[in-house]
């Protein structure tokens, strides 16, 4: 089974609906997992990218996920919707 949907906060696969967070109206989020997002808000809105890296690394080690896959997830984090910082446009 090929996974295609990942939490846009932590990289957790969210192909299974049960792994998805919830929106304010109770519907399932299309972007975030149940650990990062509930009732339309981030569980920990003040979390930094560095803190998320530590959580992802710790959880993946507990699950005995290979170092290669763990590193791929860590490398993806800054590109996810929650963490991606658009480049400012300068008008000269």
Backbone bond lengths (Angstrom), bond angles and torsions (degrees), N, CA, C in turn:
res aa  C-N    CA-C-N  psi(-1)  N-CA   C-N-CA  omega(-1)  CA-C   N-CA-C  phi
1 X - - - 1.449 - - 1.527 109.34 -
2 X 1.298 116.36 124.39 1.455 121.11 179.40 1.526 109.91 -90.39
3 X 1.326 116.09 128.52 1.459 120.89 178.68 1.513 109.23 -88.22
4 X 1.316 116.30 138.34 1.452 119.48 -178.28 1.525 113.70 -125.57
5 X 1.319 117.10 -22.91 1.461 120.27 -176.22 1.518 110.45 -110.68
6 X 1.335 114.99 125.73 1.453 121.16 179.97 1.522 108.88 -123.84
7 X 1.320 115.90 146.16 1.461 120.87 174.52 1.521 107.98 -57.14
8 X 1.304 115.87 131.65 1.458 122.06 -179.02 1.525 112.42 -84.18
9 X 1.340 114.55 21.05 1.459 121.31 174.67 1.523 110.44 -124.83
10 X 1.357 116.98 -41.54 1.469 119.87 -172.05 1.529 115.51 -127.60
11 X 1.303 119.61 -6.57 1.474 127.09 -178.33 1.523 114.27 80.58
12 X 1.323 119.30 4.33 1.462 120.16 177.99 1.530 109.54 -63.57
13 X 1.337 117.45 134.93 1.466 118.94 176.27 1.537 110.67 -61.58
14 X 1.325 115.48 134.36 1.468 119.95 178.68 1.532 111.51 -125.09
15 X 1.328 116.78 28.67 1.458 119.96 175.70 1.530 110.65 -63.18
16 X 1.324 117.15 -36.00 1.463 120.62 176.52 1.524 108.44 -81.62
17 X 1.311 116.36 125.85 1.464 121.99 -176.08 1.525 111.54 -56.35
18 X 1.320 117.94 -33.90 1.469 121.19 -179.25 1.526 112.81 -63.28
19 X 1.320 117.67 -19.62 1.463 121.16 179.96 1.526 112.98 -88.45
20 X 1.317 117.37 -4.68 1.461 121.15 -176.13 1.517 112.35 -86.55
21 X 1.330 115.41 146.65 1.451 121.54 174.47 1.522 110.27 -72.41
22 X 1.322 115.73 -176.80 1.459 119.59 -177.90 1.528 111.46 -121.61
23 X 1.324 114.40 149.44 1.460 121.81 173.89 1.525 108.43 -87.43
24 X 1.320 117.20 173.52 1.479 121.88 -179.68 1.528 112.26 -55.89
25 X 1.336 116.25 -36.06 1.463 120.13 -177.38 1.527 113.22 -84.09
26 X 1.330 116.88 4.47 1.462 121.54 178.93 1.514 114.62 90.87
27 X 1.329 117.36 -8.61 1.466 119.75 178.05 1.529 109.67 -71.09
28 X 1.307 115.26 159.77 1.460 120.71 -179.00 1.521 110.89 -78.27
29 X 1.306 116.10 137.72 1.458 122.63 178.17 1.526 110.17 -69.41
30 X 1.296 115.78 141.17 1.463 121.13 175.30 1.530 111.30 -89.51
31 X 1.345 116.46 -8.90 1.466 120.29 -173.24 1.522 115.47 -116.82
32 X 1.327 117.53 -28.48 1.463 119.23 -169.02 1.530 113.11 -128.37
33 X 1.326 115.72 152.46 1.468 121.77 -179.83 1.532 111.60 -83.36
34 X 1.321 114.33 169.23 1.472 121.07 -177.78 1.527 112.51 -69.13
35 X 1.313 118.35 -19.57 1.459 120.81 179.97 1.532 112.05 -83.75
36 X 1.329 116.48 -26.22 1.464 121.09 -177.72 1.527 113.31 -97.49
37 X 1.343 117.12 -25.34 1.459 119.51 -166.06 1.525 111.14 -143.57
38 X 1.327 116.72 123.12 1.463 121.47 179.00 1.517 109.92 -141.55
39 X 1.312 115.48 137.25 1.467 122.51 178.20 1.527 112.88 53.00
40 X 1.335 115.26 39.20 1.458 120.73 174.62 1.513 115.97 80.74
41 X 1.331 117.15 11.18 1.466 120.45 -179.07 1.524 110.44 -140.26
42 X 1.329 115.13 154.75 1.459 118.99 174.44 1.523 108.76 -69.19
43 X 1.315 116.36 140.22 1.467 121.74 179.29 1.527 109.63 -61.14
44 X 1.316 116.30 -41.06 1.463 121.37 178.38 1.531 108.18 -125.96
45 X 1.338 117.70 83.97 1.461 120.17 -174.55 1.531 114.22 -65.48
46 X 1.323 118.48 -20.23 1.458 121.71 -179.03 1.533 113.52 -89.71
47 X 1.332 116.40 -1.38 1.462 120.41 -177.93 1.526 110.88 -59.52
48 X 1.311 115.50 141.28 1.465 120.97 176.67 1.521 109.50 -97.48
49 X 1.306 115.86 165.23 1.458 121.07 176.52 1.535 110.10 -60.94
50 X 1.316 117.82 -40.20 1.472 121.25 178.85 1.532 110.89 -61.26
51 X 1.323 117.05 -41.19 1.468 120.35 177.78 1.529 110.83 -64.56
52 X 1.338 116.32 -40.51 1.464 119.65 178.44 1.524 110.33 -64.17
53 X 1.309 117.44 -40.20 1.476 120.19 177.64 1.531 110.58 -56.70
54 X 1.324 116.43 -45.17 1.467 120.34 -179.76 1.528 111.57 -63.62
55 X 1.327 117.07 -41.30 1.465 120.69 179.41 1.522 110.50 -64.64
56 X 1.322 116.58 -47.42 1.471 120.35 -179.49 1.521 110.02 -60.32
57 X 1.326 117.42 -47.23 1.467 121.32 -179.74 1.536 110.40 -58.99
58 X 1.309 117.01 -47.07 1.472 121.82 -179.01 1.521 111.95 -62.74
59 X 1.333 116.79 -47.28 1.465 120.34 -177.85 1.530 111.73 -66.31
60 X 1.310 117.15 -39.00 1.462 119.96 -179.63 1.526 110.85 -69.14
61 X 1.308 117.35 -34.83 1.472 120.11 175.79 1.526 110.44 -66.40
62 X 1.351 117.13 -41.60 1.467 120.63 177.80 1.521 111.14 -59.79
63 X 1.333 116.22 -35.67 1.463 121.18 -179.74 1.530 112.18 -84.91
64 X 1.338 116.20 1.97 1.464 122.90 179.52 1.534 112.36 58.48
65 X 1.315 115.19 39.48 1.462 121.64 176.27 1.522 107.86 -81.06
66 X 1.305 116.46 139.56 1.470 120.94 -174.23 1.529 111.96 -57.02
67 X 1.327 114.74 153.15 1.463 120.99 178.60 1.528 111.20 -60.22
68 X 1.336 116.40 -35.23 1.466 120.42 -179.76 1.524 111.15 -64.36
69 X 1.318 116.85 -47.51 1.469 120.86 179.93 1.527 110.10 -67.15
70 X 1.320 116.49 -39.94 1.466 120.55 177.91 1.527 109.82 -59.85
71 X 1.309 117.52 -45.90 1.463 120.81 -179.62 1.529 110.94 -64.64
72 X 1.318 117.53 -37.56 1.468 120.07 176.96 1.525 110.66 -61.06
73 X 1.320 116.44 -42.59 1.462 120.45 178.21 1.523 111.05 -63.81
74 X 1.318 116.41 -44.40 1.464 120.21 179.03 1.526 111.41 -62.35
75 X 1.329 116.18 -38.36 1.467 120.63 179.02 1.527 112.05 -68.11
76 X 1.339 116.97 -28.79 1.470 121.72 179.92 1.525 112.65 -74.73
77 X 1.328 117.34 -29.90 1.463 121.28 -171.45 1.529 114.79 -47.38
78 X 1.337 120.19 -51.21 1.471 118.99 -175.69 1.530 113.68 -63.97
79 X 1.332 117.02 -14.93 1.458 121.42 -177.74 1.528 112.77 -95.68
80 X 1.322 116.95 -5.69 1.457 120.63 -179.59 1.528 110.56 -76.04
81 X 1.321 115.46 156.25 1.460 121.50 -175.34 1.529 113.37 -52.29
82 X 1.327 117.29 -43.49 1.464 119.33 -177.74 1.521 112.48 -63.40
83 X 1.309 118.17 -35.41 1.464 122.14 -171.37 1.521 114.31 -104.19
84 X 1.317 117.65 -16.86 1.465 121.51 -175.37 1.522 110.63 -66.49
85 X 1.294 115.69 125.28 1.465 121.86 178.60 1.524 108.18 -106.52
86 X 1.334 117.39 112.42 1.463 118.57 179.60 1.526 111.59 -64.80
87 X 1.288 115.60 148.86 1.460 121.49 178.24 1.526 107.44 -73.88
88 X 1.325 114.80 131.17 1.473 119.11 179.19 1.526 109.74 -71.05
89 X 1.317 114.30 139.66 1.451 119.25 175.30 1.526 108.41 -91.50
90 X 1.300 115.39 134.61 1.458 120.15 178.25 1.532 108.38 -107.13
91 X 1.290 115.37 130.99 1.455 119.91 175.92 1.538 106.17 -102.98
92 X 1.287 115.08 117.93 1.467 120.42 -177.18 1.478 110.81 -97.33
